[in-house]
Amino acid sequence: MTGVAVPKYMVNLDALIPREDFEAVSPDVITQPSGLMANLGVGDINPDSLMYNVLRKPDFQRETANWTPDKVAALVRSFLEGDLIPAIILWRSPKSGNIFVIDGAHRLSALIAWVHDDYGDKHRSLRFFDGIIPEEQKKAATMTRDLIGGTVGTFAELKLALRNADTTPRDRLRLARNLSAFALQLQWVNGEAEKAESSFFRINQQATPIDPTELDMIKARRKPNALAARAFIRAGTGHKYWSSFNNDAQVEIEGLAKDVYDLIFKPTLDLSIRSADLPVAGKGYSSDSLKMVFELVNFVNRLQPEMWRDGSVAKKRSAGDREQDRTLSDDLEGVTTISFMRSVKRAAGKIAGNSPDSLGLHPAVYFYSATGRFQPAAFLAAVAFTQELIEKRQLMKFTALRMQFEEFLIKHKNFLNQIVQAYGSLQRSVPSILEFYRILLDSLVDEKGEVEIIARLQKNSTPRLPVKVITEEDRKHGRNFSSDTKNAVALKATLENSPKCPICQARLHLRSMTVDHKIRKEDGGTNDSRNAQLTHPYCNSGYKESRRPSR
C-alpha cells in the first residue's frame, strides 16, 4: 500500500508585525535614544506592550508566510528550552521612532504568534485580511496550534503554571520558569533609512536568498505592475500597498482584486483533486502564485522587464518611427494600477467565468498535467492563445474545431509535461506551448489527422517542441509518466464525466457555463426546462449568434 502525501501547509504570520515605509515621518519630534535594549522578552511582545506597538517591517518585506507548522513549533520550543536562536536585527527610525525588523521577522513573528495565539486565523489576522482567510491558511494555523499545544503548551497555560505550581506537570512548570527568564538577543543597525535598506538586502540575500521575481517586485514596489500583482494575490486584503491612493482608487483596486481572485483561484485547491470544480489558476496560497500573477500582469499589459527593472529604459517605435522612452514610472495616484488591473480582469474573463465572451476553458483540459499538477506556464499560455485568437479574429474558427482541439490535448496530456520539463516553468515555456496550440489549430483547419499533427509538432524548430508519444512500455517503466496516483485517476474521471456543450461539443466547466434556449424565444421557444441547455458563454452569445441565418 502506497503512502499518502501530506499537504505542505505554510503558516501565515504576516499580520503580526505591521509594515511601514522606512521614510515615514512622525508628527512629533523624535528623541534620539541614549541606549537601546539588548534583549527582547515575551513581555515585550504581548499586545499591550509599548515595544510591540512600535515594531514594524519594511513595506517591501516579503510576506511572512514561508514556515511550516513544524518550523514554527520548533522555534517556540527552542526558545523555551534555551537553545541558541540567532539575534534579531533591528533599526530605529530617526523620523518616526518606530522600530523596524531588518532580519529575523519570521523568528520574531513565530514567537509573537504563540504569545497572541494567532497563527494566521485569529484577532490581528482576521482584521488584516478583512476576514477572508483561505482554507489552507486555517489548516496551517490549526496544525501549528495543535503541535505547540501538545508539546510545550500555550502561552496562556504557561503563564498560569507558576500560579498553580502544585497542580502543573513538572515539565510544563520547568518551561514556565524558563519563560520568565529567557529572551531573544538584539542587534541594532545605526544610520538613516538608506543604511537600513542596504542592510536589509545584504543580510537577507546572505541567509535565504530572495527569489529573483520577488526581488524585482520589491525594487519595483511602487510601480503599477507590482501593486496590481500584490492586490490580486490576496483578493485586495492584507497589507494595503496602495494605501497612499485616494479612497475611490483604493475601493476600485480592492474590488478588482477580489473579482479576479474569485475568477481564477476559486474554489480552493487542496493537495488532492476531489471534484471537477477546479480553480483555473491553481492554488492561490502557494509560493509560485505571486510569481505567476506578476507574470500575468506584465504579459497582459505588454510590459517587458527593461521597462521597470533597475531604472533601464525600453524603446518603442512611434507612428513617426521615432524612439520613445517607455519607462514604467512609479504610480502615485493609482490610475495606472487600476488600468492594468482592468486589463487583467478582461483577459481572465475571456478564459473563465460567465461573461458573454468567456470561452469557459475547462481547467482539467488546459491547466493541469496528466498527474493532476497545476501548470502555471499552461495557464499563461492559454491567456496568450485566447488573446491571439481575438486579435486575429479566429474565435469562430477555434470554436468550430474546439472539440477536436481539446480531445487532442487530453489524449496527449504528456506533451505539456514534456515541454515544461524541457524549458522550465512560467514564461520560459509559454512561447513553446503557444506554438504547440498554433500548430494544432492550423493542422485541424488543414484537416490533418493525429499522426500528421504530431509530425508537424516534432518538425517545428523555432521553438523546438520536444514532444514524444508515450507508449504503454513508457508508462510501465518511465518514472515521469506514471499514472498511479489519486490525482491522475481523479483527473481522468473528471474529464470522462464532464458534461459537454451541445453547441461546440467540448467539455463544460462548472463555473463557466450559461443556460441557453434550444429553440430561441423569438422562434417560438419557451422557458420550460426541457427547452434549456448548458453551454459555454461564448458559444451561446457569440458563436451561436454568428451562425444564425440573416433574415
C-alpha positions as CSV (number, residue, x, y, z in Angstrom):
1,M,0.0,0.0,0.0
2,T,1.5,3.3,-1.0
3,G,1.8,6.2,1.5
4,V,-0.5,9.2,1.3
5,A,1.2,12.5,0.7
6,V,0.7,15.1,3.4
7,P,-0.1,18.7,2.3
8,K,2.8,21.1,3.0
9,Y,0.9,24.0,4.6
10,M,2.6,27.3,5.3
11,V,1.8,29.4,8.4
12,N,0.8,32.9,7.5
13,L,2.2,35.2,10.2
14,D,2.1,38.4,8.0
15,A,-0.4,40.3,10.2
16,L,1.6,40.2,13.4
17,I,4.1,42.9,12.6
18,P,2.7,45.9,10.6
19,R,4.5,47.2,7.6
20,E,5.7,50.8,7.2
21,D,7.8,52.9,4.9
22,F,11.3,53.5,6.2
23,E,10.8,57.2,5.4
24,A,7.6,57.6,7.3
25,V,7.7,60.7,9.5
26,S,6.1,61.2,12.9
27,P,4.3,64.5,13.5
28,D,6.1,64.7,16.8
29,V,9.8,65.5,17.5
30,I,11.6,62.2,17.9
31,T,14.1,61.9,20.8
32,Q,17.3,60.1,20.0
33,P,18.0,57.3,22.5
34,S,21.0,57.3,24.7
35,G,20.9,53.5,24.7
36,L,19.0,50.7,23.1
37,M,17.7,47.5,24.7
38,A,19.9,44.4,24.3
39,N,17.3,41.7,24.7
40,L,13.6,41.1,23.9
41,G,11.5,39.0,26.3
42,V,7.9,37.8,25.9
43,G,6.7,40.7,28.0
44,D,7.9,43.0,25.2
45,I,5.7,41.3,22.5
46,N,2.3,41.0,24.2
47,P,-0.5,43.0,22.6
48,D,-0.3,45.8,25.2
49,S,3.5,46.2,25.2
50,L,5.0,49.5,24.3
51,M,7.7,47.8,22.4
52,Y,5.3,45.6,20.4
53,N,3.3,48.6,19.3
54,V,6.2,50.3,17.7
55,L,7.5,47.2,15.9
56,R,7.4,47.4,12.1
57,K,8.5,45.6,9.0
58,P,9.8,47.4,5.9
59,D,6.9,48.0,3.5
60,F,8.8,45.9,0.9
61,Q,9.3,42.9,3.2
62,R,8.4,39.5,1.8
63,E,5.2,38.0,3.1
64,T,5.9,36.3,6.4
65,A,4.4,33.0,5.3
66,N,7.3,30.7,4.4
67,W,7.4,28.5,7.6
68,T,5.7,25.2,8.1
69,P,3.8,24.4,11.3
70,D,6.7,22.2,12.4
71,K,9.2,25.0,12.0
72,V,7.0,27.5,13.9
73,A,6.5,24.9,16.7
74,A,10.3,24.2,16.7
75,L,11.1,27.9,17.2
76,V,8.8,28.2,20.2
77,R,10.2,25.0,21.7
78,S,13.8,26.2,21.1
79,F,13.1,29.5,22.8
80,L,11.6,27.8,25.9
81,E,14.4,25.2,26.0
82,G,17.1,28.0,25.9
83,D,18.6,26.8,22.6
84,L,20.6,29.3,20.6
85,I,18.4,31.4,18.4
86,P,20.2,33.9,16.1
87,A,19.9,37.5,17.2
88,I,17.1,39.7,15.8
89,I,18.5,42.7,13.9
90,L,16.5,46.0,14.4
91,W,16.7,49.6,13.3
92,R,15.1,52.6,15.0
93,S,13.8,55.2,12.5
94,P,15.0,58.7,13.5
95,K,12.0,60.1,11.7
96,S,9.1,58.1,13.1
97,G,10.6,56.5,16.2
98,N,9.3,53.1,15.1
99,I,11.5,50.0,15.3
100,F,11.9,48.0,12.1
101,V,12.9,44.3,11.9
102,I,15.8,44.1,9.5
103,D,16.4,40.4,10.0
104,G,14.5,37.8,11.9
105,A,10.9,38.7,11.0
106,H,9.9,35.0,10.8
107,R,11.6,34.1,14.1
108,L,10.0,37.1,15.9
109,S,6.6,36.6,14.3
110,A,6.6,32.9,15.4
111,L,7.1,33.9,19.0
112,I,4.5,36.7,18.7
113,A,2.0,34.2,17.2
114,W,2.5,32.0,20.2
115,V,2.0,34.8,22.7
116,H,-1.0,36.2,20.9
117,D,-2.4,32.7,20.0
118,D,-2.7,33.9,16.4
119,Y,-1.2,31.7,13.7
120,G,-2.9,33.4,10.8
121,D,-6.5,32.8,11.8
122,K,-7.3,35.0,14.9
123,H,-7.6,38.5,16.1
124,R,-5.0,40.6,14.2
125,S,-5.0,38.2,11.2
126,L,-8.8,38.5,10.8
127,R,-8.6,42.3,10.8
128,F,-5.5,42.3,8.5
129,F,-7.2,40.0,5.9
130,D,-10.6,41.6,6.2
131,G,-12.0,38.3,7.5
132,I,-11.0,36.5,4.2
133,I,-8.8,33.6,5.4
134,P,-8.1,30.8,2.8
135,E,-8.8,27.2,4.0
136,E,-5.1,26.3,3.6
137,Q,-4.2,29.2,6.0
138,K,-6.8,28.0,8.5
139,K,-5.5,24.4,8.3
140,A,-1.9,25.6,8.8
141,A,-2.9,27.6,11.8
142,T,-4.8,24.7,13.4
143,M,-1.9,22.3,12.8
144,T,0.5,24.8,14.4
145,R,-1.7,25.4,17.4
146,D,-2.2,21.6,18.0
147,L,1.5,20.9,17.6
148,I,2.5,23.6,20.1
149,G,-0.3,22.8,22.5
150,G,0.7,19.1,22.5
151,T,4.4,19.8,23.2
152,V,5.2,22.9,25.2
153,G,1.6,24.2,25.8
154,T,0.0,27.6,25.0
155,F,1.4,30.9,26.3
156,A,-1.7,31.3,28.5
157,E,-1.2,27.9,30.1
158,L,2.4,28.6,30.9
159,K,1.5,32.0,32.4
160,L,-0.9,30.2,34.8
161,A,1.6,27.4,35.6
162,L,3.6,29.4,38.1
163,R,0.5,30.4,40.0
164,N,-0.6,26.8,40.2
165,A,2.8,25.1,40.7
166,D,1.3,22.3,42.8
167,T,-1.0,21.1,40.0
168,T,1.1,21.8,37.0
169,P,3.1,18.9,35.4
170,R,6.8,19.2,36.2
171,D,7.9,19.6,32.6
172,R,5.4,22.4,31.9
173,L,6.5,24.1,35.2
174,R,10.1,24.0,34.1
175,L,9.2,25.7,30.8
176,A,7.2,28.3,32.6
177,R,10.2,29.2,34.7
178,N,12.3,29.4,31.6
179,L,9.7,31.7,30.1
180,S,10.2,34.2,32.9
181,A,13.9,34.4,32.3
182,F,14.7,33.8,28.6
183,A,14.9,36.5,25.9
184,L,15.9,37.0,22.3
185,Q,19.2,38.8,21.7
186,L,19.1,42.0,19.7
187,Q,21.5,43.7,17.4
188,W,21.0,47.2,16.0
189,V,21.7,48.9,12.7
190,N,22.7,52.6,13.1
191,G,22.2,55.2,10.5
192,E,19.5,56.7,8.2
193,A,16.9,54.9,6.1
194,E,19.3,54.3,3.2
195,K,21.7,52.4,5.5
196,A,18.8,50.3,6.9
197,E,17.6,49.3,3.4
198,S,21.0,48.3,2.2
199,S,21.5,46.3,5.4
200,F,18.2,44.5,4.8
201,F,19.0,43.4,1.3
202,R,22.6,42.4,2.2
203,I,21.5,40.3,5.2
204,N,18.5,38.7,3.5
205,Q,20.5,37.7,0.4
206,Q,23.1,36.1,2.5
207,A,20.7,33.9,4.5
208,T,17.8,32.6,2.4
209,P,18.2,34.5,-0.9
210,I,15.1,36.3,-2.1
211,D,13.6,34.8,-5.2
212,P,14.5,36.9,-8.3
213,T,10.9,37.7,-9.1
214,E,10.2,38.8,-5.5
215,L,13.3,40.9,-5.5
216,D,12.1,42.5,-8.8
217,M,8.8,43.3,-7.1
218,I,10.4,44.6,-4.0
219,K,12.5,47.0,-6.0
220,A,9.5,47.9,-8.2
221,R,7.2,48.1,-5.2
222,R,5.7,51.5,-6.2
223,K,5.2,50.6,-9.8
224,P,1.7,49.7,-11.1
225,N,2.5,46.1,-12.1
226,A,3.9,45.2,-8.7
227,L,1.0,46.9,-6.9
228,A,-1.6,45.1,-9.1
229,A,0.0,41.7,-8.5
230,R,0.1,42.3,-4.7
231,A,-3.6,43.2,-4.7
232,F,-4.6,40.2,-6.8
233,I,-2.8,37.6,-4.8
234,R,-4.6,38.4,-1.6
235,A,-8.0,39.4,-3.1
236,G,-7.4,43.0,-2.0
237,T,-6.8,42.1,1.6
238,G,-3.6,42.0,3.8
239,H,-1.1,44.9,3.7
240,K,-2.5,47.6,1.5
241,Y,0.4,48.6,-0.6
242,W,-2.0,51.1,-2.3
243,S,-3.0,52.9,0.9
244,S,-1.5,56.2,-0.3
245,F,-4.1,56.4,-3.1
246,N,-7.3,58.3,-2.6
247,N,-10.3,56.4,-1.2
248,D,-12.1,55.9,-4.6
249,A,-8.9,54.4,-6.1
250,Q,-8.4,52.1,-3.1
251,V,-12.0,50.8,-3.3
252,E,-11.7,50.1,-7.0
253,I,-8.4,48.3,-6.6
254,E,-9.8,46.1,-3.8
255,G,-12.9,45.3,-5.9
256,L,-11.0,44.4,-9.0
257,A,-8.6,42.3,-6.9
258,K,-11.4,40.3,-5.3
259,D,-13.2,39.8,-8.7
260,V,-10.1,38.4,-10.3
261,Y,-9.1,36.3,-7.3
262,D,-12.6,34.7,-7.3
263,L,-12.4,34.2,-11.0
264,I,-9.1,32.3,-11.1
265,F,-8.4,31.0,-7.6
266,K,-11.8,29.7,-6.5
267,P,-12.6,27.1,-5.3
268,T,-9.7,26.4,-3.0
269,L,-7.5,23.6,-4.3
270,D,-6.1,21.2,-1.7
271,L,-3.5,18.6,-2.2
272,S,-5.9,16.2,-3.8
273,I,-8.3,16.7,-6.7
274,R,-11.7,15.7,-5.4
275,S,-14.1,17.1,-8.0
276,A,-14.4,18.7,-11.4
277,D,-14.7,22.1,-9.8
278,L,-11.0,23.1,-10.2
279,P,-9.6,26.6,-10.0
280,V,-8.2,27.8,-13.3
281,A,-5.1,29.2,-11.8
282,G,-4.2,26.5,-9.2
283,K,-3.6,27.3,-5.6
284,G,-3.9,31.0,-4.6
285,Y,-2.0,30.2,-1.4
286,S,1.4,29.0,-2.7
287,S,4.9,30.2,-3.2
288,D,4.6,30.2,-7.0
289,S,1.3,32.1,-7.2
290,L,2.6,35.6,-6.7
291,K,5.2,35.0,-9.5
292,M,2.6,33.7,-11.8
293,V,0.2,36.6,-11.2
294,F,3.1,39.1,-11.6
295,E,3.9,37.5,-15.0
296,L,0.2,37.6,-15.9
297,V,0.0,41.4,-15.2
298,N,3.1,42.0,-17.2
299,F,2.0,39.9,-20.1
300,V,-1.5,41.2,-20.4
301,N,-0.2,44.8,-20.3
302,R,2.7,44.1,-22.7
303,L,5.4,45.0,-20.2
304,Q,9.0,44.0,-20.6
305,P,11.4,43.8,-17.7
306,E,13.6,46.6,-19.0
307,M,10.6,48.9,-18.7
308,W,10.6,48.7,-14.9
309,R,13.7,46.9,-13.8
310,D,16.7,48.8,-12.4
311,G,15.7,52.1,-14.0
312,S,16.5,50.9,-17.5
313,V,14.6,52.2,-20.5
314,A,12.7,50.3,-23.2
315,K,12.2,51.7,-26.6
316,K,9.1,51.7,-28.7
317,R,8.7,52.7,-32.3
318,S,6.2,55.5,-32.6
319,A,4.0,56.2,-35.6
320,G,6.6,58.6,-36.9
321,D,9.3,56.0,-36.5
322,R,10.9,57.9,-33.6
323,E,12.2,56.3,-30.5
324,Q,10.2,57.0,-27.4
325,D,11.0,56.1,-23.8
326,R,8.7,53.6,-22.3
327,T,10.0,53.6,-18.7
328,L,7.3,52.4,-16.4
329,S,7.0,55.1,-13.7
330,D,6.0,54.8,-10.1
331,D,2.2,55.1,-9.7
332,L,1.5,57.9,-7.4
333,E,-2.3,58.1,-7.7
334,G,-3.4,54.6,-8.7
335,V,-4.6,55.4,-12.2
336,T,-2.1,53.1,-14.0
337,T,-2.5,50.3,-11.4
338,I,-6.3,50.4,-11.9
339,S,-5.8,50.3,-15.7
340,F,-3.5,47.3,-15.5
341,M,-5.9,45.5,-13.2
342,R,-8.9,46.1,-15.5
343,S,-6.9,44.6,-18.4
344,V,-6.1,41.5,-16.3
345,K,-9.8,41.2,-15.4
346,R,-10.8,41.4,-19.1
347,A,-8.2,38.8,-20.0
348,A,-9.1,36.4,-17.2
349,G,-12.8,36.8,-18.1
350,K,-12.1,35.6,-21.6
351,I,-11.0,32.1,-20.4
352,A,-13.1,31.8,-17.2
353,G,-16.3,33.0,-15.6
354,N,-19.7,33.6,-17.1
355,S,-19.3,36.8,-19.0
356,P,-20.8,36.5,-22.6
357,D,-17.3,36.5,-24.2
358,S,-15.9,33.8,-21.9
359,L,-14.6,30.6,-23.6
360,G,-15.0,28.8,-20.3
361,L,-11.9,26.7,-20.8
362,H,-12.0,23.6,-18.7
363,P,-9.1,23.7,-16.2
364,A,-8.6,19.9,-16.4
365,V,-8.1,20.1,-20.1
366,Y,-5.8,23.1,-20.3
367,F,-4.1,23.9,-17.0
368,Y,-3.4,20.5,-15.2
369,S,-0.9,17.9,-16.1
370,A,-1.6,14.2,-16.6
371,T,-0.8,13.7,-12.9
372,G,-3.1,16.5,-11.7
373,R,-0.4,19.0,-11.1
374,F,-1.3,22.6,-11.9
375,Q,1.0,24.1,-14.7
376,P,1.4,27.9,-14.3
377,A,3.0,28.1,-17.8
378,A,-0.1,26.4,-19.3
379,F,-2.3,29.0,-17.7
380,L,-0.3,31.9,-19.0
381,A,-0.1,30.3,-22.5
382,A,-3.9,29.9,-22.5
383,V,-4.3,33.6,-21.8
384,A,-1.9,34.4,-24.6
385,F,-3.5,32.0,-27.0
386,T,-7.0,33.4,-26.3
387,Q,-5.8,37.0,-26.8
388,E,-4.2,35.9,-30.1
389,L,-7.4,34.3,-31.3
390,I,-9.3,37.6,-30.5
391,E,-6.7,39.8,-32.2
392,K,-6.5,37.6,-35.3
393,R,-10.4,37.2,-35.4
394,Q,-10.1,33.4,-35.1
395,L,-12.5,32.7,-32.3
396,M,-15.1,31.4,-34.7
397,K,-12.6,29.1,-36.3
398,F,-11.4,27.8,-32.9
399,T,-14.9,27.2,-31.6
400,A,-15.8,25.2,-34.8
401,L,-12.8,22.9,-34.1
402,R,-12.7,23.2,-30.3
403,M,-13.9,19.7,-29.6
404,Q,-11.1,18.1,-31.8
405,F,-8.6,20.6,-30.4
406,E,-9.3,19.6,-26.8
407,E,-9.6,15.9,-27.5
408,F,-6.0,16.0,-28.9
409,L,-4.8,17.9,-25.7
410,I,-6.5,15.3,-23.5
411,K,-5.1,12.3,-25.4
412,H,-1.6,13.8,-25.4
413,K,-1.5,15.4,-22.0
414,N,2.1,14.4,-21.6
415,F,3.1,16.8,-24.3
416,L,2.5,19.6,-21.9
417,N,4.7,17.9,-19.2
418,Q,7.5,17.4,-21.8
419,I,7.5,21.0,-22.9
420,V,7.6,22.3,-19.3
421,Q,10.3,19.8,-18.4
422,A,12.4,21.0,-21.4
423,Y,12.0,24.8,-20.9
424,G,11.1,25.3,-17.3
425,S,8.1,26.9,-15.6
426,L,6.3,30.2,-16.1
427,Q,7.3,32.4,-19.0
428,R,10.1,30.2,-20.2
429,S,7.7,27.6,-21.5
430,V,4.9,29.9,-22.7
431,P,6.3,30.5,-26.3
432,S,6.6,26.8,-26.8
433,I,3.1,25.9,-25.5
434,L,1.7,28.8,-27.6
435,E,3.4,27.4,-30.7
436,F,2.0,24.0,-29.9
437,Y,-1.5,25.4,-29.8
438,R,-1.0,27.3,-33.1
439,I,0.3,24.3,-34.9
440,L,-2.5,22.1,-33.6
441,L,-5.2,24.6,-34.6
442,D,-3.7,25.2,-38.1
443,S,-3.4,21.4,-38.6
444,L,-7.0,20.9,-37.8
445,V,-8.0,23.7,-40.2
446,D,-6.0,21.8,-42.8
447,E,-7.9,18.6,-41.8
448,K,-4.8,16.8,-40.8
449,G,-5.0,13.6,-38.8
450,E,-3.4,12.8,-35.5
451,V,-0.2,11.2,-36.9
452,E,0.3,14.2,-39.3
453,I,-0.3,16.7,-36.4
454,I,2.3,15.0,-34.2
455,A,4.8,15.0,-37.1
456,R,4.3,18.7,-37.6
457,L,4.9,19.4,-33.9
458,Q,8.1,17.3,-33.9
459,K,9.4,19.0,-37.0
460,N,9.0,22.5,-35.6
461,S,12.3,24.1,-34.7
462,T,11.6,27.7,-33.6
463,P,10.9,27.0,-30.9
464,R,11.7,23.3,-30.7
465,L,8.8,21.2,-29.4
466,P,10.2,18.1,-27.6
467,V,7.1,16.1,-27.8
468,K,7.1,12.3,-27.7
469,V,4.2,9.9,-27.9
470,I,4.2,7.8,-24.7
471,T,3.8,4.1,-25.2
472,E,2.4,1.5,-22.8
473,E,6.0,0.4,-22.2
474,D,7.0,4.0,-21.2
475,R,4.0,4.2,-18.8
476,K,5.0,1.0,-17.2
477,H,8.7,1.8,-16.7
478,G,9.1,5.6,-17.0
479,R,9.1,7.2,-13.7
480,N,7.9,10.6,-15.1
481,F,4.9,9.1,-16.8
482,S,3.3,7.0,-14.1
483,S,-0.4,7.5,-13.7
484,D,-0.6,5.5,-10.5
485,T,-1.7,8.5,-8.4
486,K,-5.0,9.6,-6.9
487,N,-4.8,12.9,-8.7
488,A,-4.3,11.2,-12.1
489,V,-7.3,8.9,-11.5
490,A,-9.5,11.8,-10.3
491,L,-8.5,14.0,-13.2
492,K,-9.2,11.2,-15.7
493,A,-12.6,10.7,-14.1
494,T,-13.3,14.4,-14.2
495,L,-12.6,14.6,-17.9
496,E,-14.6,11.5,-18.7
497,N,-17.7,12.6,-16.7
498,S,-17.7,16.3,-17.6
499,P,-20.8,17.5,-19.4
500,K,-20.3,18.8,-23.0
501,C,-21.5,22.0,-24.6
502,P,-24.2,21.0,-27.2
503,I,-23.0,23.8,-29.5
504,C,-19.3,23.0,-29.8
505,Q,-19.2,19.5,-28.1
506,A,-16.3,20.5,-25.9
507,R,-16.3,20.0,-22.2
508,L,-18.0,22.4,-19.8
509,H,-16.6,23.8,-16.6
510,L,-19.0,24.1,-13.7
511,R,-18.1,27.8,-13.1
512,S,-18.1,28.8,-16.8
513,M,-21.4,27.9,-18.3
514,T,-24.7,29.6,-19.2
515,V,-28.3,28.4,-19.7
516,D,-29.3,28.6,-23.4
517,H,-32.6,28.2,-25.1
518,K,-32.5,25.2,-27.5
519,I,-35.2,27.0,-29.6
520,R,-34.9,30.8,-29.3
521,K,-37.8,32.6,-27.7
522,E,-38.2,34.7,-30.9
523,D,-38.5,31.4,-32.8
524,G,-41.2,30.2,-30.5
525,G,-39.1,28.6,-27.8
526,T,-40.4,28.5,-24.2
527,N,-38.8,29.0,-20.8
528,D,-39.6,25.4,-19.9
529,S,-36.7,23.4,-18.6
530,R,-37.0,21.0,-21.5
531,N,-36.0,23.8,-23.8
532,A,-32.9,24.6,-21.8
533,Q,-29.3,23.5,-22.3
534,L,-26.0,24.3,-20.6
535,T,-23.4,25.9,-23.0
536,H,-20.1,27.8,-22.9
537,P,-20.9,31.6,-22.6
538,Y,-19.2,32.4,-25.9
539,C,-20.8,29.6,-27.7
540,N,-24.2,30.9,-26.6
541,S,-23.7,34.6,-27.1
542,G,-21.1,34.8,-29.9
543,Y,-20.6,31.7,-31.9
544,K,-24.3,30.6,-31.9
545,E,-25.5,34.1,-32.9
546,S,-22.9,34.3,-35.7
547,R,-24.3,31.1,-37.3
548,R,-27.8,32.3,-37.2
549,P,-29.1,32.9,-40.7
550,S,-29.8,36.5,-41.6
551,R,-33.4,37.4,-42.4
